[in-house]
Amino acid sequence: MTIIRQPSLFGIQELYDMAPPQKYDAIISTINLDKIYHAVTKKSRLGAPEELNYAAMIISIFVRYVERIPMIKDLIQR
């Protein structure tokens, strides 16, 4: 069995040294959000209203993992 090592995007110390907005920008800029956005956007006129900000919701999920926020409810309160 071979082990595949994936190179890290950032060093841990490098992320600790960044301010939160810089850290979020660095992480989000490396992810291709177009495919995710296309998968979750509204496809029909039924359901959730169209004025929801899907891009902000996707980014907030990534920030939730970076900040180690345990539940969606806690993310909404924050």
Secondary structure, 3 states (H helix, E strand, C coil): CCCCCCCCCCCHHHHHHCCHHHHHHHHHHHCCHHHHHHHHCCCCCCCCCCCCCHHHHHHHHHHHHHHCCCCHHHHHHC
